[in-house]
Amino acid sequence: MTNRLTASLITLFIALQAVALYLMGHPLICTCGFVSLWHGDVFSSKTSQQISDWYSFGHVNHGILFYGLAWLLMRRAGFNWQALAVAFTGLVWKVGENTPFVIERFRALTMSLEYYGDSVINSVFDSLFMMGGVGLARRVPVRVSVAVVLGTEVLITVIMRDGLALNTLMLLYPVEAIKDWPVEPIKDWPVEAIKDWPVEAIKDWPVEAIKDWPVEAIKDWPVEAIKDWPVEAIKDW
């Protein structure tokens, strides 16, 4: 298979993925109305909506790991076929993870409490990051690929208490203690610790972090700080 044909087929896969997500009702860009190169707020609903975020590292790792698997299973096929196989797994995964069933499973079993699926632009760039991982794995020694995967997974786990490995574990074999990791650091904070924070810093916090707070905790906050909070967060106040 020629390089040009391989690139064309990979582009076709990503285009089909974009069309599929759009037809499934996912927005082309973030519903916030703007596009940014990077979004690093872990608990924000804008995660998986912009061009890149902390999960982008996981998609690079996806490319590295699945290229390694394709290389083991398809040694005689050559790089182009191996890359095409990885691209196809990306197509299947990105469409599958944006189905209502998987989205609800993410929300129920992982820290992705505000996850409602990817925007089309985010999904496309996730696949490009994945293919970047394929290119990286092909060009560097195996030990470097291993170091990249392990290093980024540790980094993301420390920063986000999430990542490719934890997400996969929670989808296949949920562990309640892991699900509660992201909430524990903030749910017991005293009100005085955050009462002067700007609205943007708290408005996207997960329900589990705030649902048990007493009314006194927010009585002096501006309306903008809580007007978009879900009913579950305040129904018992």
Salt bridges, closest charged atoms under 4 A:
GLU97 OE2 - LYS94 NZ 2.35
GLU104 OE2 - ARG107 NE 4.00
ASP118 OD2 - LYS94 NZ 2.64
ASP126 OD2 - HIS59 NE2 3.17
ASP126 OD2 - LYS94 NZ 2.77
GLU184 OE2 - LYS187 NZ 3.00
GLU200 OE1 - LYS203 NZ 3.71
ASP204 OD2 - LYS203 NZ 3.56
ASP228 OD2 - LYS227 NZ 3.44
